[in-house]
Amino acid sequence: MGLKFRCERDVLAKALADAGRAVTTRGGALPVLAGVRLELTGDQLTITGSDLDLTISVTVEVAGAEDGVAVLPSKLASDVVRSVRAGAVDITVEDDDARIEASPSEFAIRLIPADEFPQLSSPDGDAVTLDAAAFKAAIEQVEKAASSDDARPILTGVLMAAEEGGLRLVSTDSYRLSVRDLAGSSVLSEGQKVLVPSRALKELARVVGDEESITLRLGERDAGFEVGSVSVTTRLIEGEFPSYRGLIPTNHPNQLTVDRTTLLDAVRRVRLLAQESTPVRMAMSADGLELVAVTQDVGQAHEAVEEAVYKGDDLTVAFNPEYLIDGIEVAPGDEITLETVDELKPALLKSAEDPNFLYLLMPVRVS
Amino acid sequence: MSQAGRPPDGTLGFVHVDMDAFFAAVELRRRPELRGQPVVVGGTGDRGVVAAASYEARLFGIHSAMPSTRARRLCPHAVFLPGDHAHYGEVSAAVMAILRDVTPLVEPLSLDEAFLDVRGALHGEDRAAAIAAEIRARVLAEQRLTCSVGVATNKFLAKLATERAKPKASPSGPVFGSGVHVVPVGAELDFLHPMPVRELWGVGPATAKRLSSMGIETVGDLAAQPVRRLEKGIGKAAGAHLHALANARDDRPVVTDQELKSIGHEETFARDLCTHEDLRPQLMRMADAVAARLRAGSVLGRTVTIKVRFADFSTITRSVTVPEPLDGARAIGIEAEALLRRLDPTPGVRLLGVSLSQLVDGSVRQLTLDEARGPSWSEADSVVDEIREKFGSSAIGPAALASKGEGIRRFEVGQQQWGPDRAPASGSD
């Protein structure tokens, strides 16, 4: 088992880094998973990293000399290749070592036995195609509302469901909920829904680059995304996503309309005085919107937000500033609306122009 | 997290509890043969001082902090006992635990004295008085010790009220006090002004003498003085301070002495319980009591612990930590019951306890979307709190108790009001 090739440093370094993002950082589990698998067939080099839940494979064109398979320690290989001088890098596997040569440097890195690397199957469902840019934007609009708490596995996923001939993405960490509709992307059959780990979608969004399309294959237990030379395969999360339809209020007596970046800048400023988990208060009246933050023993901030238009009863609602900012940041368009019922009911943040995005946010109760 | 109550706001709810002749009473409890005799606890050597004197001993003029040699001269036939501080500490902890059952806002001043802020558990004037009476009754029932309780709109007045409630020494033996004295809202000055100035905190013999030379004998005289004159006469800080007190102003909140680590409730049963069916209603009642206290103290807890003591006195605890902090009776009950279900009660359970730890501030709380689903359990809890506020703590309780003859009458509650049972957090459509 030889394996010998030459590759441009920057191409190889990027491929190792991308595949390495799936490599487990939790030590211990299975030592071989700290490695990336390199497989050369002709001039095609495929680098794969996996933590068994998420697998990322990157295929790059190299000058192949000898086909073969080898597993290298991911972080070390990546660090070495990134550190050498720009230009060609030669990799040769001999016995138990991988030799990495890039004049004037020469490294020999001990291999991890390749036969221990798990057999990773790819989902065998029919391939469907998604618009890469639109899907990437949709992921970025919902991934923040997904939970990062492993104690609640279902909430760490993004629900992908067929909805009225399109594709709907939904995520929630139980404090807020994002819903994004991709009209016309009928990649799932009607009624079909899968729960995809948000981490996998985040990695996918990262590698989209200038590619135009993403190919999706769904299996029983996993989903595979291919974009350009990268494939991202992920286990699906089993379990029932919380019902969310009933949560979205249909009747809002109060509506605030405001320029998105104006509000975003104002909340970012006022947030500086909302420390130690104190909220930012939005005081809404016929005069418009005032933001207030008060942290005991630290200080306070006030800002009257320019050109905010409010229709409804005078109302003050308190929000976690981070959650509020997350929603304002990802809402599409220049103008947003915030619809409220009262200070304890979920507030609905929408784009004034684009009906395909909703961000539902629970207030902070101050007693 | 540290705990401080709100400053006074004019409502009745500051409670001062003072044990009656504490060390002496504790000694009499374990030496009942000494009852009726003058008993003095403290240093028995030549340099010792009196730590406590029974009311019979006080009749001879003995009081705490007096040199023991002088006490002996005043009453040679008194029984002098050395102090057993380790034991008093244990008894004190048990009394403080009773107080913390009422509210987490307990500020111990010493082993035998504490302030409570019960406004969170309130209710109006009658309730504050009722809580004071409950405290006395529980301390007597559980510790066989008496205490006196003052209730007022701030700490300073509550402490003075306690003095009114105290037993007094008299030639024919101790005269029991009222036990509880309430200074009603609006009656603060009527209560305060006839008192001699010496009654005020911070007025020692020297200050009293100086005030007297200024023609000030009663608290009312003091209140009528311009602050300037007082400041000139007895110093700036003391003058302003006494003037505020004389006008019944004291804005100090109740501050707990320690970080509040857990809130719990436990009970020993009259007979050992051997089945889950018998234990469940008890557990639900305790979950309800703990939840009410969490809400009264504006805290939530993430870790639910149950404590089980079996007939042979072996004791175990089991706990679970949940992602979302809890203050609801139902949610705490569900977690506690899941823990209990894993235990075998057949050897007989004599004591059961439920407590919540990993407490977080509940005054600012990120709401969850689950709370937006129809009428929520937290709304039900606040209705329960309101009902209890109006009608007392036994007016409403968990349905699990209804069939168990716990004194709760059962009504059929409409689905509309309470909503149907639903699966927790991650339920389905």
Interface residues (C-beta under 8 A of the other chain):
Chain A: D149 A151 R152 I154 L155 T172 S174 Y175 R176 L177 G239 E240 F241 P242 S243 Y244 R245 G246 L247 S277 T278 P279 A318 N320 L344 K345 P346 L360 M362 P363 V364 R365 V366 S367
Chain B: S298 P323 E324 G362 S363 V364 R365 Q366 L367 T368 L369 D370 E371 A372 R373 G374 A425 S426 G427 S428 D429
